[in-house]
Amino acid sequence: MNSDAAPLLHVETLLIVYLMVAVLMLGVIVGGAWQARGRHGLWFWSGAFAAVALSQVLRHLIVWFDGPAPLYTIGHVGGVVSDALVLLGVRAFLGLRLRWLPVLVFTVLAALVSAATVAFGMRLWISLSCSLLAGGLLCLLALLPVARAWRSEGGFPLSLMVTDLGLSVPVNWLRAVMVIPGISGSYAQATQANALWLMVFIALLLLQGFALLLLINSRLQQKILSLVEVDPLTGLLNRRGLENRIARLLHRAEGSPHGLTMAAAMVDIDHFKNANDRHGHAVGDEVLCDLGRRLQLQVRPNDLAVRLGGEEFAVVWFDVNAEMVRGMAERLRQAVEGEPFQTEAGDLRVSVSVGVAAQGLPRESLDSLLRRADVALYEAKRAGRNRVVQAP
C-alpha cells in the first residue's frame, strides 16, 4: 500500500460510530439490569458499556479543545476499564468470587502505563498497543469461566458469549500488533489497520450487547420456571417440576441403550394433622421444611426429592434395581425418626410411612410408578405406620 494514498477509512468517524453503539447498548443493558433488579452482575456489564461511552465522549472533548497529550489516552483506558467490568460481570453472573482487587490493581496499572507512554514523549500508538494487550488478557480471563459454564450447561446465550469473548481475545492482540508502524509498514498503513480493526471492535460490541440481552432473558426465564416448578416452602421440586424434569431426562436418555430406569418412594408424615392442630400451622411448616431438608440430604445428586402437596413427599431414584430400593427407602425413614425436629414448640418426634416401587418395565410411566408406590404407602399406614412397604 502507498503510504501517501488517501485513507479508505476515517478513524475519527469510526470512533463516533463506536461511541453511538456503546450508548445504544448501554441504554438497552441498563433497561435489562433494571428489570432484573441488578442481579447476575448486570450493573457490571452496564458499567462496561458506560466506560466505553464516557471515555469516548471525554476523548472527543479533549481533541476538540486540544487538551494535553496524555489525556488523549482516555479512550484507551476506557477500553481496559470496560474489559475489566466485563470480567467482573461474568464472574458475578456465574456466581463466582469477584476477585475485584487484583482486577482493580491490574486495570489501574494498565491505565498508568498507557498514560505514561504519552506523558514521556512516546507515540500514541504505543499507548493503544499496551491497552489492547491488557484488554485481551482481561477478555481471556472472562472467557475461561464462561467456556466452562457453556460446556456444563449449554444453551445459545452462553455459546454467543463464548463466541464474543473468544473473538475478542485475538482481535485485541492482533490490533495491538497491527497498530505498530514498524509491523504494518508505515504510520499511514498502521492507521488504516487500526481503522479496519476498529470496525471489528464495533461488530464485537454489538455482538456482546446481544449476548448479554439473551443471557438476561435466559436468567429471567429460569427464575420464572423455578417459581413454577419449585415448592416455595421447602425449596423442593413440586409435581410439575418433577414431571418436567423427568420428561427432559427421558428425552436425553433416548439414545442410551439402557434407557432411563427409575424407582420411586411416596413419603407421608404420620399423624401430621394432629400435630398441626395441636401446635399450629407455623410449627407444621417448620416440620415440612425440615423433612424436605432431610430427604434432600439422603438422595444422590442425580436423584429427585419432591413435595407433592400437604404432608406428602416423593423421592425418585435413577439407575437402581428392586433389591436396592427398599434399603434406600428405609434410610429415608430412619433419617426422619432418628433425630427430633427442632421447632418453636420444642423438639418434636416425627415419623413417616413410606411406600416404594421399582420400575417393573423399562417403559413404565412415572404416573404408573407413583401410583404403585402410593398403594404401598397406604399399606404401610394400615400396617401401623412408621414403616416401609414395597410394591410387588
Buried (B, 14 or more C-beta within 10 A) or exposed (E): EEBEEEEEBEBEEBBEEBBEBBBBBBEBBBEBBEEBEEBBBBBBBBBBBBBBBBBBBBBBEBBEEEBEBBBBBBBBBBBBBBBBBBBBBBBBBBEBEBEBEEBEEBBBEBBEBBBBBBBEEEBBBBBBBBBBBBBBBBBBBBBEBBBEBBEEEEEEBBBBBBBBBBBBBEBBBBBBBBBBBEEBEBBBBBBBBBBBBBEBBBBBBBBBBBBBBBBBBBBBEEEEEEEEBBBEEBBBBBBEBBBBBBEEBBEEBEEEEEEBBBBBBBBBBBEBEEBBEEBBEEBBBBBBBBBBBBBBEBBEEEBBBBBBEEBBBBBBBBEBEBEEBBEBBBEBBEBBBEEEBEBEBEEBEBEBBBBBBBBEEEEBEBEBBBBBBBBBBBBBBEEEBBBBBBBE
